[in-house]
Every structure is written in C-alpha cells, then in structure tokens.
Amino acid sequence: MLKRALGYTYEETSNKYECGVLTERKVTTKEVVPDTTAQIFWLKNRKPQEWRDKREVNNNIEFESDNFIEALKGQVKETFADSGDIVEE
C-alpha cells in the first residue's frame, strides 16, 4: 500500500517472435504515479485519530435558562408570524 501511495518504477519486458524464434527482447522502465486514494487509506489506518472522516464532537451544551424550550418555541412562533404562516399550538 505504501509503495502504491508513494509511486514506483518497474521494468516491463516484451518479446517479439518470428516463426517461433525470439528475434527481439525489449526492456522498458515504466513509472506508476502516486495514488491519492492509497494515500488516504494509508493515513486513515496509520493515524485514525488524526485522519478519519468522522470526528467526535462534544455535544454537552449547558443553557443558562431553565425555560429554554419555551423560549425556543417563542422564537419559532415569531419567525412564522413574520413570514405570514399560521402557527398552531
């Protein structure tokens, strides 16, 4: 996986036959470019706390008002009243 993520070179050999006899052998050096998907996979598995997609978020919110729900309902009613929509209780 690391090799694929960083890119690499390799040699490819091709043979040419005429009448069943090897007439030409050609060795070519080819390059594989780095693969971003392999890089992402490598990072997520090596350091999952830093590179994973899903982040842990602390949702412990403390409200100053004990009557938060009622205040929120009031804001919703005001918003709908301003837009002309009917709000039922």
Secondary structure by P-SEA (a helix, b strand, c coil): cccccccbbbbbbbbbbccccccbbbbbbbbbcccaaaaaaaaaaacccccccbbbbbccccccccaaaaaaaaaaaaaaaaacccccc
